[in-house]
Structures are given as C-alpha cells and as structure tokens.
Amino acid sequence: MSLGRRILLFPLTLLLIAAALFAVTAIPTFIILDALKLPIGPLASESVRAGCALLTFIVVGRLIERRTFAELGFGRGFLRDMGIGLALGAGIISLVIGLLALFGWYQVTGPGSLVGAGILTNLSVVLLFLLVAVFEEIAFRGLLFRIVENGLGSWGALIVSAIFFGGAHLGNPGATLGSSIAIAVEAGVLLGAIYMATRSLWMVIGVHWAWNYFEGPVFGTQVSGNDIPSLLQSVTDGPVLWTGGAFGPEAGLFAVIVGGITGAIFLWLAIRRGQVIAPMWARRAIMKPAQPSTARS
C-alpha cells in the first residue's frame, strides 16, 4: 500500500473527511431550504441529517475504504436483524417503565394526543424516530465506532463512541452532566456492544428506533428531554435519581442498570465470538515477521 493511501486510510484522516463531507452536504441543504422559505420541521430536518449521513457513510466506506456493505454493517438479513433490534429496544425501555410503575413513580392518566390524530400523523412520528435512529447510528456506530476501532481497537472505540454519544445529548432540554453519563453508559456502551457482537447496523438502528419510540410516543415520557406527542398520557413523579427528572427515564438509574446489564451481555458475546479487534499497534506487532537470529553457535 502506498504512503498516500496509508495516510488516507488513517483513522483520524477518515474521521476528518467524514465530518467535512457531512458539513458540506448538510449545511448547504439547510441554507437552500431556508432560502426557498420551505418549512423545516423536525421531520424535514431529520430527513436531511439522515440522508447526508448515509451519503457520507457510502463515500467514506464504499468509495474511500473500498469495503462492501456487509463489511460496513449493512449486510443481508436486515429484516431479521431489524426485527431483533426492535424487540430488544422495546423490551429494554418497557422494562424500565415497568420498574418505574412498580414503584409508583409512573402512572398512565389517560389517552394521549396521538389517539385519534390520524394515520398520517402517527406514521410521521414513526418515521421521525426511524430517521433519528438512522442518523445517529450511522454517525456513532457506522462511522465513529468503526473507524476508531481500526486504530484504537474495539475497547478504545467503545469508550470513545460512548463518550461522544453521551456528550452529543448535553444540549438537550433538561440535560445535565449526569444525564449525559447515563446516556453514555446505558445507550452508548449498549449500542456499541451490540454492534461489536453482531456487526449489524440494522440491529442497532432497530434498538435505537424502538427504544425512543416506545419511550415517547407510546409511554408518554420525555425522550432525551423532549416532550413528544404520545398514545398514552402519563405522569412520572419520583426521585430524580431513579426517574431521570425532566430529561426522562434515560437519565434514571433503572435505565442505566437495565441498559448496562444488557450491554455487558453483548460484550460477553462479542468476546465469545472473537469479534474484539486489537489496536492497530498490536495487530502490526503480530504481523511483523520474526528477525533472523544473528547469534553464533
């Protein structure tokens, strides 16, 4: 491999290229939409972000790295992987809400605003959370985790991607340092561990999608500090340490415990399946041929 290509494929170079590609596609798109006086609601905004992230992913992964879609995490069996992810994400957040209800800290008070709102409104909410999951999973697992893993190895990539994922939620309504740490542990580590064990972006997209959708539009709690139209109207009232307060259940200890345990299971699976990649320098040491002995007998 030439020196130029080695520099091009160096993890930091690829991350800078990915960030630049996303910026030069997303920013002009938003400027054009604003100039045309087109309404930029949440659905349009997430469509742009998801589309630009996907384009960046294809350019970096397919055109620059020259990897197949299967190697990048978008292989066959996507319906199965997505289905498993949806069931897992829905199950995790349902367990968290169930624990809150068990302690009397979550109560359903009636039907929410999505009941009777019409099929198009409900479908737009479903699509919104799919787009959020696609954007964030391509950005944090498909690009950040995967590229960093090629340099620092799986454990380094897990730590870096989890920290950035938690930090990305610091600007959300009701966010605190504690809520970002909770997000990093329960979701950043969990989603990174699932990707490590399965190498499937479909599955992590499914988990992310179902988690957010059931947390907000179904159970009626805040999603990362955001109030979302829901099928159930509910009240969450209890110790902030456990309920997450204004940020929502994601910032509470129940979510950290359930997400942390699930993440640990997938890390065990990743180790058992031999899916843990060593850092770049360790791989080079293993590949380095032994030097001939100069000792004389």
MOVEN-V434752 format. One line per field, one symbol per residue. phi: phi as a letter, one per 20 degrees, with the letter a starting at -180 (. if undefined). psi: psi as a letter, one per 20 degrees, with the letter a starting at -180 (. if undefined). burial: 1 if it has 16 or more other ideal C-beta (glycine too) atoms within 10 Angstrom, else 0. Layout:
BEGIN
phi: ???
psi: ???
burial: ???
END
This chain:
BEGIN
phi: .fffffffefgfffffffffffffdffffffffffemefdegffffffffffffffgffffeeefmeffffeodefmfffffffffffffffffffffffffemeccedqfefffmfofffffffgfgfffffffffffedfdggfffgfdenfffffffffffffffefefgmfcffffffffffdffgfffffgfdlcfgffffffffgffffefeemdfdlneecgbedeccdbrgggdenmffogfeeffffffffffffffffffffemeeeffgffffffefffeffdfde
psi: prgghgghjpghghhhgggggggiggghghgghhhjkqpnagggghggggghgggggggggghghlqrhghijlarkhggggggggggghgghhgghhgghhjjipppiaqaiiojiqhgghhhgghghghgggghhgghghfgggghhhgirghghggghgghgghijhjqpjqrhghhggggghgggghhhggghhkohgghggggggggghgfhfikrqolipppqrhpprpooaphhhhibhhrhhjrhggggghgggghghggggghikjppqrghhhhhhipqqpqpjqq.
burial: 000000000010011011001100110010000000000000001111111110011111100110000001110001001101110111111111101100001100000101000000010010011111111111111111111111111111111111011101100100110111111111111111111111111111111111111111111111111001111101010000011111111111111111110110011001000011101100000000000000000
END
